[in-house]
Structure formats: C-alpha cells, structure tokens
C-alpha cells in the first residue's frame, strides 16, 4: 500500500508562513526553511517586546514627569512622594501627558501637592 501524506494541508501550512513572511529580506521571504525560522524568531521577538514596550513607556513617562517637576523645583522622587502623600489619583501616564502638553495644569498639580 502506498504511503499516504496530506500534501494539501502541508502546502497550505507552508503558504501561510510564506504569506506572513512577505516583506522580509532576501531568502527569509521565499525559501521555506529560512522563512520558517525567521517567522518563529519574529514571533518570539514580538512576544518579548510586548512586555518591553510597557517598560519603555513607563521610563518615558518618568522622564517627562521628572522634567516637568524640575521646572518647579522638585525632583521626580520628591514629586511622586508628595503625589502619593496627598492622594492625587493620577497615574504616571496622565501626569506625563499633562507635563508635556498642558504645563499650566501640571503646574496646578505641583502647587496643590506642595501645600
């Protein structure tokens, strides 16, 4: 009895991966073994960097809050300590946005926590 292989499903799987690697450089887009490895690596990078993105944004927010606070004579740690002490219910993302795009509102928050 001849060996039975599901060529239709195998080819579909390969086409799916090759379609997802469209736009990659050189053989990574059209040679099955290279494309498969590149795709697996890309997925692992995507998973890792979804976590890293959160870290990077938090660091950016901290830098922006620090810059805004220093304009008013406070360091980041002093400012955040006062924010928590006065129970100001604003997160870092919001504070950073205010520091960048609405300095007057940020100044009002600084004055409120300095009291």
Residue pairs with C-beta under 8 A, 6 or more apart in sequence:
14 32
17 32
17 35
17 36
17 39
18 29
18 30
18 32
18 35
20 39
21 28
21 29
21 35
21 38
21 39
21 42
22 29
23 29
24 35
24 38
27 34
27 35
28 34
28 35
28 38
29 35
57 93
58 92
60 96
61 92
61 93
61 95
61 96
62 76
62 92
62 96
64 96
64 99
64 100
65 76
65 79
65 80
65 92
65 95
65 96
65 99
66 75
66 76
66 79
67 99
68 95
68 96
68 98
68 99
68 100
68 103
68 106
68 110
69 75
69 76
69 78
69 79
69 99
69 110
70 76
71 103
72 107
72 110
72 114
74 82
74 110
74 114
79 110
79 113
82 113
82 114
83 90
83 95
83 109
83 113
85 113
86 112
86 113
86 115
88 109
88 112
88 113
90 98
90 109
95 106
95 109
98 105
98 106
98 109
99 106
